[in-house]
Amino acid sequence: MQIEKITELLCAEAGTSGDETAAVHAALQLTGLSGGKVDTLGNGTVTLGDEDAQHHILLEAHMDQIGLTVTSVDKGGFLHFACCGGSDLRVMPGCPVYVFASGAAEPLLGVIGSIPPHLNRDGVEKVPEAEDMTIDLGLPALKAKEQVCPGDRAVPLYHPKKLLGSRYTSAALDDRAGAAAVVRCAQILRNADLSGCKVTFLFSTREEVGGQGASTAAYTADADEAICVDVGFGAQPDVKMEVSHPLGGGVMIGVAPILDRGMGKKLAKLAELASISYKWDVMGGSTGTNSDEIAATRGGIKTALLSIPECSMHTPAEVVDLNDVEDTARLMASYVCDTCGTPLPDLTNQEPDVQEIYSSAGMASDRTNKQIWSGCLPALCMARGISGQEDAVREQILSDIRPYAEKIEITPLGSILAFKKGRDRARTRLLINAHMDEVGLIVTHITDSGLLRFDTVGGIDRRVLPGRSVTIGNGEKVVPGVIGLKPIHLLKKEERRTSIPMDELFIDIGAKSREEAAAVVTPGDMVTFDSAYEENGCSVKSRALDDRAGCALLVHLMKQDDWAYDTIFEFAVQEEVGLNGSRTGAFLAHPQAAIVVESTTAADVPGTDREHQICRLGKGPVISFMDRCTIYDQEYIKWAFEEAEKAKIPCQWKEGVAGGNDAGAIHVSRGGVRTVAVSLACRYLHAPMGMISKSDYQETGILLQLLAERIAGAE
């Protein structure tokens, strides 16, 4: 499908308002036409037909997307930002972003962070203001200031991809879907006889901040007529039918005071002749699109507006139907040909090769997984496994540890108990634990319209859910989807700062009916965040670091050749929903002592005072004295700090009594188990992307081995 490839290539290029260069050049190249020009404000134009013709038609779509602009870098290395365009604050908490830093060769991956809800007086009920959020790159302040300057742009991490049928999701579909329609129209018309008519294809800039690009480019073009292509409101829950149109239902033809009624009627007639479905999109005032700017240029330009229905507008996971994009392109081509008195070209066996057209530039580089750390951490983080469905994680771990285990047992609930033989028999029977499961979502219901309702698995801040790209299922049965929400344009003022209740959220997989969705999704299917794994010299960013980082450390320990004492390693299931795996695993293993390896919340972010930060990245392993489930063994705590001091590695207290982990079940197993927790400080725990320090990870591995030797060797 030509339109799918065009859309994919356009969406792959980032371009916030004022920084659309790559996207504009991509659009010009994809037309397959020569002579493209870029003006002072970055607008791209290319023409077809007779340059000296009396009649001149302008076809326009804008290239800029919603994004962020860095305003400053603080003393902690966190980036403060302003919104570039009408950003929906509801989708920002926990959102992974790419920062296009002027001092870096590649985009830098960061996370939008804010004060954790338990430290915020508004909790999860209110969405933070932009000034209360920052972008965390996981870099020291000096390094961040070397690479990032005020004015640098950022966009959400997103995944352009096909949903079911002809549905497509990506950020920037407002208005790369419109641009794809204009590109496609140029491809259709390139072999048409356009004698007596000139056609200008305009890929404009800065629409999201005022429409300056379209205004100046239209002035230069000096056309007689213009057709603007943008996106309109797609039908979805909580959006009134009178202002929306179903995806896959065809084109929306604008009606507004500024729009030319005759052009609209002509487009409707041509749509009927071409069997293209359409709906009148009636607006009583301004359109909120570039058609407002273009129609009022010079002495006035007759202007029409075509809109492509879109769901979840201004989020990282907008959704359109590619058939609507194709219909829009063909309707514009029909209009041009009708105006020129020439038939619409027959494209049978004449379709251009989009990838070949784009070969000189190639598709935008994949900005995910740029750096891969040695060891199993990346593979474990990318394996999908919510509580109760950890199969993929378990298989990955088993493949890593089999050569190093004397004996492996899979418990009835699915935990792994692996016995590693040491040089000597342990004087104290030791269990080292980490859990395999991650927080996520689970499908609970399929609606009549094919949307999925869901519930959380584990403790998730609901503020991080809206607008996220997700994956449903595992193994061979994997379905992409997006967590949709009502467009910001249709919200009341008070709704814009209020987090969305769970029962108002839904997952859109592109299905048009319950039957279509039920063919690929079943209630009970797992849902995981569709995120990335990436690292820099200082930090690792990924989903599921709680507790795949702990699992990776256990795998690392099992691979050590010179291991002192016999030890049981437990990779537990279902920690996030009640410690079920560790409760049963500890019973079967019957240890005398246990070390629990976990990721714990680090709140060392702007806006959190020193007293409430709990622990901090880069300050070494975290030792807890107590949490809501466990009072830890005082002697083992003392040993942990002593071993850290001997090894000359930093070690820090968990300065708070909060949270819990598998220790809560292990330390009360049978007659009781002496237990200590050694944790990794992790920012943005239970979010689409967490962050740990590489030095913390390495130092925790060192401490774990030393502490294990001391505990197992003690009488």
Number of C-alpha atoms within 10 A of each C-alpha: 10 15 19 21 14 24 27 23 23 30 30 23 21 25 26 26 25 21 19 24 21 15 27 28 21 23 30 24 20 25 26 20 16 11 9 17 15 18 13 9 18 21 25 27 24 21 20 21 20 16 15 11 13 11 16 21 24 24 27 29 30 31 39 30 32 28 27 26 23 23 16 19 20 15 13 17 22 25 27 22 25 18 18 22 20 14 20 20 20 24 24 29 27 25 27 29 24 23 26 24 22 16 14 13 9 13 18 21 27 28 29 24 23 26 23 23 16 10 14 15 11 12 16 19 16 19 23 24 12 19 11 14 24 28 27 24 28 29 18 15 16 13 13 24 21 12 15 22 19 16 16 19 28 27 24 25 24 27 23 22 18 21 20 18 14 17 22 25 32 26 29 31 33 28 26 32 38 28 33 32 32 30 31 27 24 28 21 23 24 17 15 20 18 21 15 16 21 22 24 21 27 32 32 30 34 27 26 25 17 16 21 20 28 29 23 20 25 24 17 12 15 18 23 15 20 27 26 27 32 27 25 24 26 27 20 23 16 11 18 13 13 10 15 19 27 20 25 21 19 25 31 27 23 25 22 17 14 24 23 19 16 12 19 20 15 13 21 21 14 18 22 13 10 13 11 18 15 21 16 18 21 15 15 9 11 13 19 14 22 27 30 23 24 32 23 16 20 14 8 16 24 21 27 28 28 27 28 34 27 30 30 25 29 24 31 31 32 27 33 29 28 27 21 27 29 24 24 30 26 24 23 26 25 24 20 25 19 14 14 18 14 14 14 18 16 12 12 6 6 10 11 15 13 19 16 11 15 19 12 9 11 12 15 16 8 9 16 16 13 15 13 15 15 7 13 19 22 24 16 24 26 20 23 28 27 29 25 20 21 22 21 17 24 23 12 14 21 17 9 18 19 14 10 17 19 13 12 17 15 15 15 10 15 20 24 26 24 25 20 21 20 16 11 12 14 19 14 19 21 27 28 24 28 29 30 39 30 32 28 25 25 23 21 15 19 21 14 13 16 20 25 26 21 23 17 18 21 19 14 16 18 17 26 21 29 28 26 26 29 25 20 25 23 19 9 6 10 15 19 22 30 28 24 27 27 22 20 19 12 14 12 9 9 8 14 17 17 17 21 22 11 15 9 12 22 25 26 30 30 26 22 19 14 17 15 17 23 16 9 15 22 17 14 15 18 26 28 25 23 21 24 22 24 21 23 18 11 17 20 26 29 26 27 32 33 30 28 29 29 27 28 25 23 23 21 17 21 24 17 13 10 11 18 20 23 23 25 24 26 28 29 30 35 28 26 25 17 17 20 19 30 30 23 20 29 26 14 14 20 19 23 20 22 28 25 23 30 26 27 27 24 23 26 22 22 22 16 16 13 13 10 13 21 22 28 26 24 22 18 26 34 30 22 22 18 19 17 12 16 23 17 20 19 13 11 20 19 11 16 25 21 15 19 22 13 10 13 10 19 18 23 19 19 24 17 16 15 14 12 19 24 29 30 21 24 30 25 16 21 13 8 14 21 21 26 29 28 26 28 32 29 27 30 28 27 22 28 28 26 24 28 29 26 20 19 26 22 14 22 25 20 18 25 23 17 18 22 22 18 18 23 23 18 11 9
